[in-house]
Amino acid sequence: MAARTATSRRQPQLRSTFGTHWPKSGGSDRLLDRYEMLFGLTGHEAIPKGEEPRQGAKNLISLRNELMHVYPQPDAVHRLEKTLRNRFPDNKLMADDTGHPWWPYHCLGAGCASRGHDAALAIVERVADELGLHPKYRLSLDPPNQVSESAGTTVWAGGRRHRFDSVATEPIGA
C-alpha cells in the first residue's frame, strides 16, 4: 500500500473546509472553477487556464453542453468545429460523406469518445496527484498481465476481480 501523504491524511479536514465554502459559491459554479476553489483551499496552485489538462476538460464540457442543449446554427461553421476539429480522428463511418457538416456527423465517433475519456481522466489524475489523493478507480486501471499476488488473495486488475489460489511466478497470460 502506498504511503499516505499529508494531504490524504487531511481528507476529512479538506471535506469539511470545502463543504463550508461550497454554499458561498451557490453550488452552481462550473466544474473547473470548483477545482480551482479546491486548489485554493488546500494551498495548491491552480491549473492555468488554456493549459492541458484544463483546456481538454473545458472542450469536453463544451461538447457535453452542446449535446445536452442543442442550439441549431444554420449554414454556419459550428463553434465546436473551430475548437475541436483536428484534435481527434473524424468518425470513420462518415469517411466517404462530404455532404454533411463536420458537426455533428464527422465529429461524433470513436475518436471523439476516446479524446473525451482521455481529457476527463487527465484532469482527475492531475487533481488527485496535486492533492496527494489516491482514488479507488486507479486499482482497476492496473494492466491484468502485470499482477502477481500471493496465494489466496483477491485483487482488482484490468477492471476485473482476480482470485489467486496459487502464487504466480510469471505474468498472467505469459
N, C-alpha and C positions, 0 to 999 in steps of 0.2 A: 504494500500500500504506500502511496506517495506521501511524503512528509507534508504535514499541514502548514500552510503559510499563516502569517499574522492576519491576513485578510480573511482567510477561510475560518480561522478561529473566531473572528469578529462577526460572522454571518448573522447571528441573532441581533447584534447591535446595529448592523447595517440595515437589516429589515426594519427595525424599529425607527431608525433615523429616516430612512426612505419613506416609510409609511407616514411619518409625521409631516414631511414636506409635500407628500403627494397631494393631499387635499388642497393645499395652497395653489397648486398648479391647475386645479379644476379637473384633473384627471383626464382631460381631453387633449393634452399635448401630443404632438406627433411622436412616434416611436423613437426616432433619432434624437429628439430633444430629451426624451426620458433617459436615454443612455448618457447624454451629456450631463443631465442632472445627477445621475448616479456617479459619474466620474467626479463631478464637483464635490459631492457629499463625501466621497471617500478619499479626496485629496489627490486624485489622479488627473493627469492631463487628458482632455477630451480628444477624440479623433478629429483632426482638422477637416473642415468642410471641403469637399472637392477631391479628397484623397480616398484611396481604397482602404478599407472595405466600406467606408461610409457611402461613397458615391455609388457603389454597386447596390447597396441596400436601398439607397434613395431611388435608383432606377427600378428596382424590384417593387417598391411601394407604389411608384407611379404606374407601373404595369398593372398591379393589382387593382388600384383605384380605377383605372380605365376599364378594366374588365367588369368591375362591380357597378360602376356608374357611367354608363355609355352615353357619350355626347357626340352624335354624328357630325362629321366635318365633310361636307360635300366637295368633291373635286380638289381638295387641298392636300398637300403633303401633311400627313398626320404628325403632330408634335412628337409622338413617341418614335416615329421613324427617324427624326433628326437626332434623337438621343440614343436609340438602341441599334440602329442599323449598323452592320459590320462588327458588332460586339459578340455575335454568335452565328452559327450557320443557319441559313434560311430553312424553312420547312421543306424537306426533300419531296414531300407529296405534291408540292406546288412547283417543282423544278421546271416543268415544261410550260407552265402557265404564265404568260406575260400580260394577260388581260385583267388581272385583279391587282389592286393596290397592295403594297408591301404590308401595311397594317390592315386587317389582322391576318390575312391569308398566308403571307410568306413569313410573318413574324412568329406566329404561334405554332410551335413544333417541338421536337425533341431538343434542339439546340437552345431554344428559349427556356424550356423547363430545366435543362441542365445548368444553364447560366444562373437562373433564379435560385436553384438549390445551392449552387456554389456561393452566390452572394449572401444568402441567408446564413449559411454555415460560417462564412468568413467573418461576418460581423459578430456573430455569437462567440466564435472562437477568440476573436480579438478582445471582446469584453471580458470573457472568462479568464483569458491569460493575463490581461492588465490587472484584474482584481484578485488574481490568485485563486479563482474558483475552480472546482473540479466537477463539472456537470456529469450526471449519471449516464447520459447518452454516449459519452466517449467510450464506455465499456463495450458498447455494441458496435463500435467502429473498428475494433481490432480485427485485422485480417484473420480468418479462421486457420490458415496454414501456418501462422506464427505462434499458435497456442501450444504450450506444453505445461501441463499441470500434474500435481501428484495424484495418486490413485484415490478414488472415492470423492473427488471434488466436483462441483458443478460451477461452470463459468459461462459468461456470455461472450461470444466472439462472432464477428461477422453477422451480427443481428440475430443469432440463434443461440439457444441454450445447449451446452455440451456437458455430458457427464462422463468423467474419466474413471473407468473401472480398473485400468492398468496405467502404469507410468509410461508416457510417450518419450521415446529417446530420439525420435526424428520428427520433423514437422508432419502434421497430419496430411495425408494425401501424397506424400513424397514417394 
